[in-house]
Amino acid sequence: MTSDPVLARAVAARVVHDVVGARRFLDAALAERLAAAPAMPTGLVQELAYGTLRWYHQLLPVSQLFLRKPLKPNDGDLHALLLIGIYQLRHMRVAPHAAVDVTVSAAEALGKPWAKGLLNACLRGVARAPERVAHAIDATEASRYSHPPWLIAQIAAAYPERWPAILAAGNERPPMTLRINRRRTTVADYLALLHTAGIEAQAREPRDSAVVLTEPVPVSQLPRFADGWVSVQDAAAQWAASLLDPPAGARVLDACVAPGGKAAHLLERVADLELVGVDSDAERLARTRANLTRLGIGATLVEGDAGDPADWWDGRAFDAVLVDAPCSATGVLRRHPDIKLRRDPADLPALTAAQARILRGVWPCLRPGGKLLYATCSILSAENQQQMEAFVAAHPNARREPLRAGAMDCEWQIVPGENGMDGFYYAGLRKL
């Protein structure tokens, strides 16, 4: 019988092929493949799939060095398996001979035993020719930084001094950061619980909610997770609640609410909020409802198009609005490496148009004097600074608003890796 490590390579190859060949979301492809193979070592499949996609633009030219001729179109899964083998040789602590043997054996699990010799020759070539491999990787910026050329060009233009560090941060393994439910516990008390459970962690900004683990663990190992004491959320995303900072009892709109992390944080942080969350994705809205239920908090969740309030708005003005807009997600590549393969520059006009439409749609819902917080997990100016400039220019009753009391900055661009955070953008607007 084929061993689990061999099957794990085959399952991971199918996941990688799902993303590369069909531009599927990595999380969805991984969940589907693992559900079909419940005995799989989940952690290993995830490591192989995420790692191979993270380094795809580097692994691809290495694979081409040793293929005598391109594989046929219907052998995309086999090419994915070859990339997985190279990933193990370059980025995992697997003995080279073991990485080669187990990857070659996985060809049979894919139903392609004829390819075992080809895989064996290619992978042994990679292991025996480190100088050729290094030269292939260094030949282009895309392979050197493992990002698509168009994205490197955009990031380099926007951040001429910092772009290599930003690209490097996009290839790092992300930390596991927790958000403490202030209704249930405190950062200090939860750190003590983690210590008792043998889980190393420390507080992080924002200090009233964020805790980062030294090493990730399954959420099932987190103390009182099922009881709603804690959630997983990057520190950059945790700033939304304090930057919007609605008063107790305020009526708040979360215009793109799913999967609900920022809405939940607002409800955990501020007493007696009347929060309405709108999202057009019914499945993600159901996940939001489940997340709020686990945390012991409630909100009014509405399926609808945020850009068309006639669809869902009751006419009662909101005191504060959060627009966590759909975006290129270029600030969270370390968490979602599939974005580097699924996104291309042709996507940006549609995304920026959708962001502008949502802003226009929700602006009439905000009362005069109210605050809107615009947020994306993008680091591209077209979705952030330029979006805000265009909106203010088109709306005379919109004024740029300092993000925090006593501060001067009306926007905050967090770049990937800054204080250990994901890339994120925030901007404040006040309605005159």
Secondary structure, 3 states (H helix, E strand, C coil): CCCHHHHHHHHHHHHHHHHHHHCCCHHHHHHHHHHCCCCCCHHHHHHHHHHHHHCHHHHHHHHHHHCCCCCCHHHHHHHHHHHHHHHHHHHCCCCHHHHHHHHHHHHHHCCCHHHHHHHHHHHHHHHHCHHHHHHHHHCCHHHHHCCCHHHHHHHHHHCCCCHHHHHHHHCCCCCCEEEECCCCCCHHHHHHHHHHCCCCEEEECCCCCEEEECCCCCHHHCCCCCCCCEEECCHHHHHHHHHHCCCCCCEEEECCCCCCHHHHHHHHHCCCCEEEEEECCHHHHHHHHHHHHHHCCCCEEEECCCCCHHHCCCCCCEEEEEEECCCCCCCCCCCCCCHHHHCCCCHHHHHHHHHHHHHHHHHHHEEEEEEEEEEECCCCHHHCHHHHHHHHHHCCCEEEECCCCCCCCCEEEECCCHHHCCCEEEEEEEEC
